[in-house]
Amino acid sequence: MTVAADEPLYTTAQVAERLQLPVSTIRGAIRSGRLRAYLPAGRRHGYRIAESAIQEFLRASAVPHVQETPDAR
Protein backbone atom coordinates (compact mmCIF):
# COMPACT_ATOMS: atom_id res chain seq x y z
CA MET A 1 0.00 0.00 0.00
CA THR A 2 1.44 3.37 -0.98
CA VAL A 3 0.66 6.26 1.32
CA ALA A 4 1.67 9.88 0.80
CA ALA A 5 4.09 11.09 3.47
CA ASP A 6 1.68 13.77 4.67
CA GLU A 7 -1.46 11.61 4.59
CA PRO A 8 -3.02 11.05 8.02
CA LEU A 9 -3.06 7.47 9.33
CA TYR A 10 -5.60 6.08 11.77
CA THR A 11 -5.92 3.02 14.01
CA THR A 12 -8.85 0.62 13.68
CA ALA A 13 -10.34 2.11 16.86
CA GLN A 14 -10.12 5.65 15.48
CA VAL A 15 -11.76 4.61 12.19
CA ALA A 16 -14.49 2.73 14.06
CA GLU A 17 -15.25 5.77 16.21
CA ARG A 18 -15.22 8.11 13.23
CA LEU A 19 -17.56 5.90 11.18
CA GLN A 20 -19.65 4.95 14.22
CA LEU A 21 -19.10 1.24 13.60
CA PRO A 22 -17.87 -1.53 15.89
CA VAL A 23 -14.12 -2.21 15.77
CA SER A 24 -14.95 -5.78 14.74
CA THR A 25 -16.67 -4.43 11.60
CA ILE A 26 -13.58 -2.43 10.67
CA ARG A 27 -11.32 -5.46 11.23
CA GLY A 28 -13.66 -7.59 9.13
CA ALA A 29 -13.55 -5.04 6.31
CA ILE A 30 -9.74 -5.13 6.46
CA ARG A 31 -9.63 -8.94 6.43
CA SER A 32 -12.05 -9.12 3.50
CA GLY A 33 -10.07 -6.53 1.52
CA ARG A 34 -12.86 -3.95 1.45
CA LEU A 35 -10.77 -1.56 3.55
CA ARG A 36 -7.07 -1.17 2.73
CA ALA A 37 -4.78 -1.16 5.76
CA TYR A 38 -1.22 -2.07 6.57
CA LEU A 39 0.84 -3.20 9.52
CA PRO A 40 3.78 -0.92 10.28
CA ALA A 41 7.16 -2.63 9.97
CA GLY A 42 8.14 -4.64 13.00
CA ARG A 43 4.66 -4.74 14.51
CA ARG A 44 2.48 -7.79 14.92
CA HIS A 45 -0.66 -5.87 15.83
CA GLY A 46 -1.92 -2.44 15.06
CA TYR A 47 -3.24 -1.81 11.58
CA ARG A 48 -2.94 1.69 10.19
CA ILE A 49 -5.52 3.02 7.74
CA ALA A 50 -4.86 5.97 5.44
CA GLU A 51 -7.41 8.72 4.89
CA SER A 52 -7.60 7.80 1.19
CA ALA A 53 -8.46 4.19 2.11
CA ILE A 54 -11.28 5.40 4.37
CA GLN A 55 -12.69 7.56 1.57
CA GLU A 56 -12.47 4.62 -0.87
CA PHE A 57 -14.26 2.39 1.63
CA LEU A 58 -17.03 4.94 2.11
CA ARG A 59 -17.53 5.37 -1.64
CA ALA A 60 -17.68 1.60 -2.17
CA SER A 61 -20.05 1.12 0.79
CA ALA A 62 -22.46 3.91 -0.14
CA VAL A 63 -25.94 2.98 -1.18
CA PRO A 64 -26.44 4.20 -4.72
CA HIS A 65 -28.90 7.04 -5.09
CA VAL A 66 -32.22 5.76 -6.35
CA GLN A 67 -33.88 8.09 -8.81
CA GLU A 68 -37.55 8.57 -8.25
CA THR A 69 -39.73 8.09 -11.26
CA PRO A 70 -42.92 10.06 -11.71
CA ASP A 71 -46.09 8.11 -11.08
CA ALA A 72 -47.70 6.90 -14.27
CA ARG A 73 -51.27 8.08 -13.80
C-alpha positions as CSV (number, residue, x, y, z in Angstrom):
1,M,0.0,0.0,0.0
2,T,1.4,3.4,-1.0
3,V,0.7,6.3,1.3
4,A,1.7,9.9,0.8
5,A,4.1,11.1,3.5
6,D,1.7,13.8,4.7
7,E,-1.5,11.6,4.6
8,P,-3.0,11.0,8.0
9,L,-3.1,7.5,9.3
10,Y,-5.6,6.1,11.8
11,T,-5.9,3.0,14.0
12,T,-8.8,0.6,13.7
13,A,-10.3,2.1,16.9
14,Q,-10.1,5.6,15.5
15,V,-11.8,4.6,12.2
16,A,-14.5,2.7,14.1
17,E,-15.2,5.8,16.2
18,R,-15.2,8.1,13.2
19,L,-17.6,5.9,11.2
20,Q,-19.6,4.9,14.2
21,L,-19.1,1.2,13.6
22,P,-17.9,-1.5,15.9
23,V,-14.1,-2.2,15.8
24,S,-15.0,-5.8,14.7
25,T,-16.7,-4.4,11.6
26,I,-13.6,-2.4,10.7
27,R,-11.3,-5.5,11.2
28,G,-13.7,-7.6,9.1
29,A,-13.5,-5.0,6.3
30,I,-9.7,-5.1,6.5
31,R,-9.6,-8.9,6.4
32,S,-12.1,-9.1,3.5
33,G,-10.1,-6.5,1.5
34,R,-12.9,-3.9,1.5
35,L,-10.8,-1.6,3.6
36,R,-7.1,-1.2,2.7
37,A,-4.8,-1.2,5.8
38,Y,-1.2,-2.1,6.6
39,L,0.8,-3.2,9.5
40,P,3.8,-0.9,10.3
41,A,7.2,-2.6,10.0
42,G,8.1,-4.6,13.0
43,R,4.7,-4.7,14.5
44,R,2.5,-7.8,14.9
45,H,-0.7,-5.9,15.8
46,G,-1.9,-2.4,15.1
47,Y,-3.2,-1.8,11.6
48,R,-2.9,1.7,10.2
49,I,-5.5,3.0,7.7
50,A,-4.9,6.0,5.4
51,E,-7.4,8.7,4.9
52,S,-7.6,7.8,1.2
53,A,-8.5,4.2,2.1
54,I,-11.3,5.4,4.4
55,Q,-12.7,7.6,1.6
56,E,-12.5,4.6,-0.9
57,F,-14.3,2.4,1.6
58,L,-17.0,4.9,2.1
59,R,-17.5,5.4,-1.6
60,A,-17.7,1.6,-2.2
61,S,-20.1,1.1,0.8
62,A,-22.5,3.9,-0.1
63,V,-25.9,3.0,-1.2
64,P,-26.4,4.2,-4.7
65,H,-28.9,7.0,-5.1
66,V,-32.2,5.8,-6.3
67,Q,-33.9,8.1,-8.8
68,E,-37.6,8.6,-8.3
69,T,-39.7,8.1,-11.3
70,P,-42.9,10.1,-11.7
71,D,-46.1,8.1,-11.1
72,A,-47.7,6.9,-14.3
73,R,-51.3,8.1,-13.8
